[in-house]
Amino acid sequence: MVDDKYVEIIKPMLSVGDLVLLNVCEVDGSRTMGIVTDIYGDRISYISKNGQKDWIGIKWVLKIYCREETTKSFKTQAVKNFEETLENAIINSK
């Protein structure tokens, strides 16, 4: 019930391109940041700092960042890591 209410409140606040802090492991409290790429039902798709795409329930969104400097820095790092991963995959496939 509480989770449903939280999702109901947070979902309208989320937009594609937002930088969010996520609680990725309930057991040990591990957290990560990601850029929202899609919002559907009670879940979001996001790109992590290492450039990988994943999904998680909206109830695990802990914070939505609004500072442009924070967002720009994160996006730059995510793009760089994605490009390096892609480059390595191309080299390793030859």
VOMAR-706115 format. One record per atom (N, C-alpha, C): residue number from 1; residue in three letters; atom name; y, z, x. Coordinates in steps of 0.2 Angstrom, whole numbers. Atoms other than C-alpha are relative to their C-alpha. Example, Ala and Ser with C-alpha at 12.3 -4.5 7.8 and 13.67 -1.06 7.14 Angstrom:
// VOMAR-706115
@nr->1; rest->ALA; atom->N; py->-6; pz->0; px->4
@nr->1; rest->ALA; atom->CA; py->-22; pz->39; px->62
@nr->1; rest->ALA; atom->C; py->6; pz->0; px->4
@nr->2; rest->SER; atom->N; py->-6; pz->-1; px->-4
@nr->2; rest->SER; atom->CA; py->-5; pz->36; px->68
@nr->2; rest->SER; atom->C; py->5; pz->3; px->-4
//
This chain:
// VOMAR-706115
@nr->1; rest->MET; atom->N; py->-6; pz->0; px->4
@nr->1; rest->MET; atom->CA; py->0; pz->0; px->0
@nr->1; rest->MET; atom->C; py->6; pz->0; px->4
@nr->2; rest->VAL; atom->N; py->-6; pz->-1; px->-5
@nr->2; rest->VAL; atom->CA; py->12; pz->5; px->14
@nr->2; rest->VAL; atom->C; py->1; pz->-7; px->4
@nr->3; rest->ASP; atom->N; py->0; pz->7; px->-4
@nr->3; rest->ASP; atom->CA; py->7; pz->-11; px->24
@nr->3; rest->ASP; atom->C; py->3; pz->-5; px->-4
@nr->4; rest->ASP; atom->N; py->-3; pz->5; px->4
@nr->4; rest->ASP; atom->CA; py->11; pz->-22; px->9
@nr->4; rest->ASP; atom->C; py->7; pz->1; px->-1
@nr->5; rest->LYS; atom->N; py->-7; pz->-1; px->1
@nr->5; rest->LYS; atom->CA; py->28; pz->-14; px->6
@nr->5; rest->LYS; atom->C; py->4; pz->-2; px->6
@nr->6; rest->TYR; atom->N; py->-3; pz->2; px->-7
@nr->6; rest->TYR; atom->CA; py->32; pz->-16; px->25
@nr->6; rest->TYR; atom->C; py->1; pz->-8; px->0
@nr->7; rest->VAL; atom->N; py->0; pz->8; px->0
@nr->7; rest->VAL; atom->CA; py->27; pz->-35; px->24
@nr->7; rest->VAL; atom->C; py->5; pz->-3; px->-4
@nr->8; rest->GLU; atom->N; py->-5; pz->2; px->5
@nr->8; rest->GLU; atom->CA; py->37; pz->-37; px->9
@nr->8; rest->GLU; atom->C; py->7; pz->0; px->2
@nr->9; rest->ILE; atom->N; py->-7; pz->-1; px->-2
@nr->9; rest->ILE; atom->CA; py->53; pz->-30; px->17
@nr->9; rest->ILE; atom->C; py->1; pz->-5; px->7
@nr->10; rest->ILE; atom->N; py->-1; pz->3; px->-7
@nr->10; rest->ILE; atom->CA; py->50; pz->-38; px->35
@nr->10; rest->ILE; atom->C; py->0; pz->-8; px->-1
@nr->11; rest->LYS; atom->N; py->2; pz->7; px->1
@nr->11; rest->LYS; atom->CA; py->44; pz->-56; px->29
@nr->11; rest->LYS; atom->C; py->7; pz->-4; px->-1
@nr->12; rest->PRO; atom->N; py->-6; pz->4; px->1
@nr->12; rest->PRO; atom->CA; py->61; pz->-62; px->23
@nr->12; rest->PRO; atom->C; py->5; pz->0; px->6
@nr->13; rest->MET; atom->N; py->-5; pz->-1; px->-6
@nr->13; rest->MET; atom->CA; py->70; pz->-56; px->39
@nr->13; rest->MET; atom->C; py->-2; pz->-4; px->5
@nr->14; rest->LEU; atom->N; py->2; pz->4; px->-6
@nr->14; rest->LEU; atom->CA; py->59; pz->-67; px->50
@nr->14; rest->LEU; atom->C; py->1; pz->-7; px->-1
@nr->15; rest->SER; atom->N; py->-1; pz->8; px->-1
@nr->15; rest->SER; atom->CA; py->63; pz->-85; px->55
@nr->15; rest->SER; atom->C; py->-4; pz->-3; px->5
@nr->16; rest->VAL; atom->N; py->3; pz->4; px->-5
@nr->16; rest->VAL; atom->CA; py->55; pz->-98; px->65
@nr->16; rest->VAL; atom->C; py->5; pz->0; px->6
@nr->17; rest->GLY; atom->N; py->-5; pz->0; px->-6
@nr->17; rest->GLY; atom->CA; py->62; pz->-96; px->83
@nr->17; rest->GLY; atom->C; py->2; pz->7; px->2
@nr->18; rest->ASP; atom->N; py->-2; pz->-7; px->-2
@nr->18; rest->ASP; atom->CA; py->64; pz->-77; px->82
@nr->18; rest->ASP; atom->C; py->-4; pz->3; px->5
@nr->19; rest->LEU; atom->N; py->4; pz->-4; px->-6
@nr->19; rest->LEU; atom->CA; py->59; pz->-66; px->97
@nr->19; rest->LEU; atom->C; py->-2; pz->7; px->-3
@nr->20; rest->VAL; atom->N; py->3; pz->-6; px->3
@nr->20; rest->VAL; atom->CA; py->48; pz->-52; px->91
@nr->20; rest->VAL; atom->C; py->-4; pz->4; px->4
@nr->21; rest->LEU; atom->N; py->4; pz->-5; px->-4
@nr->21; rest->LEU; atom->CA; py->40; pz->-36; px->98
@nr->21; rest->LEU; atom->C; py->-6; pz->1; px->-5
@nr->22; rest->LEU; atom->N; py->6; pz->-1; px->4
@nr->22; rest->LEU; atom->CA; py->22; pz->-35; px->92
@nr->22; rest->LEU; atom->C; py->-5; pz->5; px->3
@nr->23; rest->ASN; atom->N; py->5; pz->-5; px->-2
@nr->23; rest->ASN; atom->CA; py->9; pz->-21; px->92
@nr->23; rest->ASN; atom->C; py->-7; pz->-4; px->0
@nr->24; rest->VAL; atom->N; py->6; pz->4; px->0
@nr->24; rest->VAL; atom->CA; py->-6; pz->-31; px->97
@nr->24; rest->VAL; atom->C; py->-7; pz->4; px->0
@nr->25; rest->CYS; atom->N; py->6; pz->-4; px->0
@nr->25; rest->CYS; atom->CA; py->-19; pz->-17; px->99
@nr->25; rest->CYS; atom->C; py->2; pz->7; px->-3
@nr->26; rest->GLU; atom->N; py->-1; pz->-7; px->3
@nr->26; rest->GLU; atom->CA; py->-19; pz->-2; px->87
@nr->26; rest->GLU; atom->C; py->-3; pz->6; px->4
@nr->27; rest->VAL; atom->N; py->4; pz->-6; px->-3
@nr->27; rest->VAL; atom->CA; py->-31; pz->8; px->97
@nr->27; rest->VAL; atom->C; py->4; pz->3; px->6
@nr->28; rest->ASP; atom->N; py->-3; pz->-3; px->-6
@nr->28; rest->ASP; atom->CA; py->-21; pz->9; px->114
@nr->28; rest->ASP; atom->C; py->8; pz->-2; px->0
@nr->29; rest->GLY; atom->N; py->-7; pz->0; px->0
@nr->29; rest->GLY; atom->CA; py->-4; pz->4; px->108
@nr->29; rest->GLY; atom->C; py->3; pz->-6; px->4
@nr->30; rest->SER; atom->N; py->-2; pz->5; px->-4
@nr->30; rest->SER; atom->CA; py->-3; pz->-12; px->118
@nr->30; rest->SER; atom->C; py->5; pz->-4; px->-4
@nr->31; rest->ARG; atom->N; py->-5; pz->3; px->4
@nr->31; rest->ARG; atom->CA; py->13; pz->-22; px->114
@nr->31; rest->ARG; atom->C; py->1; pz->-7; px->4
@nr->32; rest->THR; atom->N; py->-2; pz->6; px->-3
@nr->32; rest->THR; atom->CA; py->19; pz->-40; px->118
@nr->32; rest->THR; atom->C; py->6; pz->-3; px->-4
@nr->33; rest->MET; atom->N; py->-5; pz->3; px->3
@nr->33; rest->MET; atom->CA; py->33; pz->-51; px->114
@nr->33; rest->MET; atom->C; py->-2; pz->-7; px->-2
@nr->34; rest->GLY; atom->N; py->2; pz->7; px->1
@nr->34; rest->GLY; atom->CA; py->32; pz->-68; px->106
@nr->34; rest->GLY; atom->C; py->6; pz->-3; px->-4
@nr->35; rest->ILE; atom->N; py->-4; pz->4; px->4
@nr->35; rest->ILE; atom->CA; py->42; pz->-82; px->98
@nr->35; rest->ILE; atom->C; py->-3; pz->-2; px->-6
@nr->36; rest->VAL; atom->N; py->4; pz->2; px->6
@nr->36; rest->VAL; atom->CA; py->38; pz->-85; px->80
@nr->36; rest->VAL; atom->C; py->1; pz->-8; px->-1
@nr->37; rest->THR; atom->N; py->1; pz->7; px->1
@nr->37; rest->THR; atom->CA; py->32; pz->-103; px->77
@nr->37; rest->THR; atom->C; py->-1; pz->-2; px->-8
@nr->38; rest->ASP; atom->N; py->2; pz->2; px->7
@nr->38; rest->ASP; atom->CA; py->26; pz->-102; px->59
@nr->38; rest->ASP; atom->C; py->-1; pz->7; px->-4
@nr->39; rest->ILE; atom->N; py->1; pz->-6; px->5
@nr->39; rest->ILE; atom->CA; py->26; pz->-89; px->44
@nr->39; rest->ILE; atom->C; py->-4; pz->-2; px->-6
@nr->40; rest->TYR; atom->N; py->4; pz->2; px->6
@nr->40; rest->TYR; atom->CA; py->12; pz->-90; px->31
@nr->40; rest->TYR; atom->C; py->-3; pz->6; px->-2
@nr->41; rest->GLY; atom->N; py->3; pz->-6; px->3
@nr->41; rest->GLY; atom->CA; py->6; pz->-77; px->19
@nr->41; rest->GLY; atom->C; py->2; pz->7; px->3
@nr->42; rest->ASP; atom->N; py->-2; pz->-6; px->-3
@nr->42; rest->ASP; atom->CA; py->6; pz->-60; px->28
@nr->42; rest->ASP; atom->C; py->-1; pz->-1; px->7
@nr->43; rest->ARG; atom->N; py->1; pz->1; px->-7
@nr->43; rest->ARG; atom->CA; py->4; pz->-68; px->45
@nr->43; rest->ARG; atom->C; py->5; pz->-4; px->3
@nr->44; rest->ILE; atom->N; py->-4; pz->4; px->-4
@nr->44; rest->ILE; atom->CA; py->14; pz->-76; px->59
@nr->44; rest->ILE; atom->C; py->-4; pz->-3; px->5
@nr->45; rest->SER; atom->N; py->2; pz->3; px->-7
@nr->45; rest->SER; atom->CA; py->10; pz->-88; px->73
@nr->45; rest->SER; atom->C; py->6; pz->1; px->5
@nr->46; rest->TYR; atom->N; py->-5; pz->-1; px->-5
@nr->46; rest->TYR; atom->CA; py->19; pz->-85; px->89
@nr->46; rest->TYR; atom->C; py->-2; pz->-3; px->7
@nr->47; rest->ILE; atom->N; py->1; pz->2; px->-7
@nr->47; rest->ILE; atom->CA; py->20; pz->-91; px->107
@nr->47; rest->ILE; atom->C; py->2; pz->6; px->4
@nr->48; rest->SER; atom->N; py->-1; pz->-6; px->-5
@nr->48; rest->SER; atom->CA; py->18; pz->-77; px->120
@nr->48; rest->SER; atom->C; py->3; pz->-2; px->6
@nr->49; rest->LYS; atom->N; py->-4; pz->1; px->-6
@nr->49; rest->LYS; atom->CA; py->27; pz->-75; px->136
@nr->49; rest->LYS; atom->C; py->-4; pz->-5; px->5
@nr->50; rest->ASN; atom->N; py->4; pz->4; px->-4
@nr->50; rest->ASN; atom->CA; py->12; pz->-84; px->145
@nr->50; rest->ASN; atom->C; py->-1; pz->-7; px->-3
@nr->51; rest->GLY; atom->N; py->0; pz->6; px->3
@nr->51; rest->GLY; atom->CA; py->15; pz->-99; px->134
@nr->51; rest->GLY; atom->C; py->-6; pz->-2; px->-5
@nr->52; rest->GLN; atom->N; py->6; pz->1; px->5
@nr->52; rest->GLN; atom->CA; py->-1; pz->-97; px->123
@nr->52; rest->GLN; atom->C; py->2; pz->2; px->-7
@nr->53; rest->LYS; atom->N; py->-2; pz->-1; px->7
@nr->53; rest->LYS; atom->CA; py->0; pz->-99; px->104
@nr->53; rest->LYS; atom->C; py->-6; pz->5; px->-3
@nr->54; rest->ASP; atom->N; py->4; pz->-5; px->3
@nr->54; rest->ASP; atom->CA; py->-8; pz->-85; px->94
@nr->54; rest->ASP; atom->C; py->3; pz->2; px->-7
@nr->55; rest->TRP; atom->N; py->-2; pz->-2; px->6
@nr->55; rest->TRP; atom->CA; py->-7; pz->-77; px->77
@nr->55; rest->TRP; atom->C; py->-1; pz->8; px->-1
@nr->56; rest->ILE; atom->N; py->1; pz->-7; px->1
@nr->56; rest->ILE; atom->CA; py->-5; pz->-59; px->70
@nr->56; rest->ILE; atom->C; py->3; pz->2; px->-7
@nr->57; rest->GLY; atom->N; py->-3; pz->-2; px->6
@nr->57; rest->GLY; atom->CA; py->-1; pz->-50; px->54
@nr->57; rest->GLY; atom->C; py->7; pz->3; px->1
@nr->58; rest->ILE; atom->N; py->-7; pz->-2; px->0
@nr->58; rest->ILE; atom->CA; py->17; pz->-47; px->49
@nr->58; rest->ILE; atom->C; py->0; pz->8; px->1
@nr->59; rest->LYS; atom->N; py->0; pz->-8; px->0
@nr->59; rest->LYS; atom->CA; py->13; pz->-28; px->48
@nr->59; rest->LYS; atom->C; py->0; pz->2; px->7
@nr->60; rest->TRP; atom->N; py->0; pz->-2; px->-7
@nr->60; rest->TRP; atom->CA; py->12; pz->-28; px->67
@nr->60; rest->TRP; atom->C; py->6; pz->-2; px->4
@nr->61; rest->VAL; atom->N; py->-7; pz->2; px->-3
@nr->61; rest->VAL; atom->CA; py->30; pz->-34; px->70
@nr->61; rest->VAL; atom->C; py->3; pz->7; px->0
@nr->62; rest->LEU; atom->N; py->-4; pz->-6; px->-1
@nr->62; rest->LEU; atom->CA; py->39; pz->-19; px->77
@nr->62; rest->LEU; atom->C; py->7; pz->-1; px->1
@nr->63; rest->LYS; atom->N; py->-7; pz->1; px->-1
@nr->63; rest->LYS; atom->CA; py->56; pz->-27; px->81
@nr->63; rest->LYS; atom->C; py->1; pz->-7; px->0
@nr->64; rest->ILE; atom->N; py->-3; pz->7; px->0
@nr->64; rest->ILE; atom->CA; py->66; pz->-43; px->79
@nr->64; rest->ILE; atom->C; py->6; pz->0; px->4
@nr->65; rest->TYR; atom->N; py->-5; pz->0; px->-5
@nr->65; rest->TYR; atom->CA; py->77; pz->-46; px->94
@nr->65; rest->TYR; atom->C; py->6; pz->-5; px->-2
@nr->66; rest->CYS; atom->N; py->-5; pz->4; px->2
@nr->66; rest->CYS; atom->CA; py->94; pz->-53; px->90
@nr->66; rest->CYS; atom->C; py->5; pz->-2; px->6
@nr->67; rest->ARG; atom->N; py->-4; pz->1; px->-6
@nr->67; rest->ARG; atom->CA; py->102; pz->-53; px->108
@nr->67; rest->ARG; atom->C; py->-2; pz->-7; px->3
@nr->68; rest->GLU; atom->N; py->1; pz->7; px->-3
@nr->68; rest->GLU; atom->CA; py->104; pz->-71; px->114
@nr->68; rest->GLU; atom->C; py->-2; pz->0; px->7
@nr->69; rest->GLU; atom->N; py->2; pz->0; px->-7
@nr->69; rest->GLU; atom->CA; py->102; pz->-66; px->132
@nr->69; rest->GLU; atom->C; py->-7; pz->1; px->1
@nr->70; rest->THR; atom->N; py->7; pz->-2; px->0
@nr->70; rest->THR; atom->CA; py->85; pz->-58; px->129
@nr->70; rest->THR; atom->C; py->-4; pz->-6; px->-3
@nr->71; rest->THR; atom->N; py->4; pz->5; px->3
@nr->71; rest->THR; atom->CA; py->79; pz->-72; px->118
@nr->71; rest->THR; atom->C; py->0; pz->-6; px->5
@nr->72; rest->LYS; atom->N; py->0; pz->6; px->-5
@nr->72; rest->LYS; atom->CA; py->85; pz->-86; px->131
@nr->72; rest->LYS; atom->C; py->-5; pz->2; px->6
@nr->73; rest->SER; atom->N; py->4; pz->-1; px->-6
@nr->73; rest->SER; atom->CA; py->77; pz->-77; px->146
@nr->73; rest->SER; atom->C; py->-8; pz->0; px->-2
@nr->74; rest->PHE; atom->N; py->7; pz->0; px->2
@nr->74; rest->PHE; atom->CA; py->60; pz->-75; px->136
@nr->74; rest->PHE; atom->C; py->-2; pz->-7; px->-1
@nr->75; rest->LYS; atom->N; py->2; pz->7; px->2
@nr->75; rest->LYS; atom->CA; py->60; pz->-93; px->130
@nr->75; rest->LYS; atom->C; py->-1; pz->-4; px->7
@nr->76; rest->THR; atom->N; py->0; pz->3; px->-7
@nr->76; rest->THR; atom->CA; py->64; pz->-99; px->148
@nr->76; rest->THR; atom->C; py->-7; pz->1; px->3
@nr->77; rest->GLN; atom->N; py->6; pz->-2; px->-3
@nr->77; rest->GLN; atom->CA; py->49; pz->-89; px->155
@nr->77; rest->GLN; atom->C; py->-6; pz->-3; px->-4
@nr->78; rest->ALA; atom->N; py->6; pz->3; px->4
@nr->78; rest->ALA; atom->CA; py->37; pz->-95; px->141
@nr->78; rest->ALA; atom->C; py->-1; pz->-7; px->1
@nr->79; rest->VAL; atom->N; py->1; pz->7; px->-2
@nr->79; rest->VAL; atom->CA; py->41; pz->-113; px->144
@nr->79; rest->VAL; atom->C; py->-2; pz->-1; px->7
@nr->80; rest->LYS; atom->N; py->2; pz->0; px->-7
@nr->80; rest->LYS; atom->CA; py->39; pz->-111; px->163
@nr->80; rest->LYS; atom->C; py->-7; pz->1; px->0
@nr->81; rest->ASN; atom->N; py->7; pz->-1; px->-1
@nr->81; rest->ASN; atom->CA; py->22; pz->-103; px->161
@nr->81; rest->ASN; atom->C; py->-4; pz->-5; px->-4
@nr->82; rest->PHE; atom->N; py->4; pz->5; px->4
@nr->82; rest->PHE; atom->CA; py->16; pz->-116; px->148
@nr->82; rest->PHE; atom->C; py->0; pz->-6; px->4
@nr->83; rest->GLU; atom->N; py->-1; pz->6; px->-5
@nr->83; rest->GLU; atom->CA; py->22; pz->-130; px->160
@nr->83; rest->GLU; atom->C; py->-5; pz->1; px->6
@nr->84; rest->GLU; atom->N; py->5; pz->-1; px->-5
@nr->84; rest->GLU; atom->CA; py->12; pz->-122; px->174
@nr->84; rest->GLU; atom->C; py->-7; pz->0; px->-2
@nr->85; rest->THR; atom->N; py->7; pz->0; px->2
@nr->85; rest->THR; atom->CA; py->-3; pz->-120; px->164
@nr->85; rest->THR; atom->C; py->-3; pz->-7; px->-2
@nr->86; rest->LEU; atom->N; py->2; pz->7; px->1
@nr->86; rest->LEU; atom->CA; py->-3; pz->-138; px->158
@nr->86; rest->LEU; atom->C; py->-1; pz->-4; px->6
@nr->87; rest->GLU; atom->N; py->1; pz->3; px->-7
@nr->87; rest->GLU; atom->CA; py->0; pz->-144; px->176
@nr->87; rest->GLU; atom->C; py->-6; pz->2; px->3
@nr->88; rest->ASN; atom->N; py->7; pz->-2; px->-3
@nr->88; rest->ASN; atom->CA; py->-15; pz->-134; px->182
@nr->88; rest->ASN; atom->C; py->-6; pz->-3; px->-3
@nr->89; rest->ALA; atom->N; py->6; pz->3; px->4
@nr->89; rest->ALA; atom->CA; py->-26; pz->-140; px->168
@nr->89; rest->ALA; atom->C; py->-1; pz->-8; px->2
@nr->90; rest->ILE; atom->N; py->0; pz->7; px->-1
@nr->90; rest->ILE; atom->CA; py->-21; pz->-158; px->172
@nr->90; rest->ILE; atom->C; py->-3; pz->-1; px->7
@nr->91; rest->ILE; atom->N; py->3; pz->0; px->-7
@nr->91; rest->ILE; atom->CA; py->-25; pz->-155; px->191
@nr->91; rest->ILE; atom->C; py->-7; pz->1; px->0
@nr->92; rest->ASN; atom->N; py->7; pz->-2; px->0
@nr->92; rest->ASN; atom->CA; py->-41; pz->-147; px->188
@nr->92; rest->ASN; atom->C; py->-5; pz->-4; px->-4
@nr->93; rest->SER; atom->N; py->4; pz->4; px->4
@nr->93; rest->SER; atom->CA; py->-47; pz->-160; px->176
@nr->93; rest->SER; atom->C; py->-2; pz->-7; px->4
@nr->94; rest->LYS; atom->N; py->1; pz->6; px->-4
@nr->94; rest->LYS; atom->CA; py->-46; pz->-174; px->189
@nr->94; rest->LYS; atom->C; py->-6; pz->1; px->5
//
